[in-house]
């Protein structure tokens, strides 16, 4: 299951960000995953507790949003939100399109617990 290795890479990134901000805990992780990313959100959610064990994100809420599939038409220039299995332009029905979004997995937001600085 490659979702476990994806979770481990995600948590490496989360730990680096938590270090940069002096965070003691990660409260919430928001991911945005497109349907063409090759990542199964359900499997990712199941792998997360195993990968997060012993990290600052162990008790964090993992929230996943679905990213829309969007294309730009190379014929008419229109941008359209489309179905993952139908990458045609919604404006002219053209098939010459370029994918704008829908194949990504992004760390969209982190909520961290950062202790008050006693020096301030």
N, C-alpha and C positions, 0 to 999 in steps of 0.2 A: 504494500500500500504506500504509494508515493506521498500521500497526504501527511504521513508522519514526518517524513523528511522536510516537507514544506513547512509544517508546524515548527520543527526544530530551527529552520532557517529564519522563520518569522520571529521566533522567540530570541534568537541571537540579535536580530535587529532591534527588537523591543528592549532587550537588556542594554544594548549600546545607548539607546536613546534615554533610558532610565538613568544610566551612569552619567550621561552628559548633563542631566537636570538634577542630579543628586536625589533621585526618588527612592523611597524606601519600599514602595509597593506600586504595582500596576493595578488600577481599579477596573478599567474597561479597555478593550481593544475593538476597534471598528475596522472591518475589512470590506472592501468593495470588490466583488468577484463577478466577472463577466461569464456568460454561458459558453463562450468559445475559449475559455482559459485552459480547459483541460483539468480543472480542479473541481472535485465534487464537494460542495459545501457540507453535505451531511457527513461524509467521511472525514472531512477536516474537523468538524465539531466533535466527532467521536475520538479522533486522534489527539485533540488539543489537551485534555487532562493528563494524558500520559507524557506528552512532551513538556508540559508546563510544571510538572511535579518538581518541587525543590527550587523553583525560580521565584522571582518577585511577582510573577504573573500567575502564580499557582491558583489564587482565588479570584482572578480577574474574570469579568464577564466577556465572553467572546461574542460580538455581534457581527452578523454578516448581512450586507446589503447586496442585492443583485444589480449589476451595472447593465444598462441597456446596450443593445447592439445598434451601432450607428454607422452609416456609410455616407461617403461623399461621392456624388455622381461625377464621373469624368466627362460626361457629355453635356449635362445642363448645369452642373455646379451645385445642385441642391444637396442639402444634408437631410438625411431621413433616419428615423428610428425604425428598424425592421426586425423581422423574426430571424432567429439564428440560422434557419435553414432556407431563408429566402432573402438573399442580399441584393435585391433589386431596388432601384431608385423609386421612391414613392411618388415622385413628381412626374417623371417621364417613363417609368417602367424600364429604364435602361439597365443593362446587365454589366456595363463597364463602371464598376464602383470600387472605391477604396475604403477599407475598414478604418473607422476613426476610433471606435471603442467597442468593447464587448469581449476582448480577448485578454483583459488584464486582471491581475490580482493586486490590489493596492492596499497598503496600510493607510487608511483614510484618517484615523484619529486615535489618539491615546489619551486616557485619563490617568494621571499619576498622582500618588500621594507624596508630597514634598514637605519635609519638616520645615517649620519656621526657622529662619536664620537668627540665632540669638545675638549676633553681632549687629543686627540692624535696629 
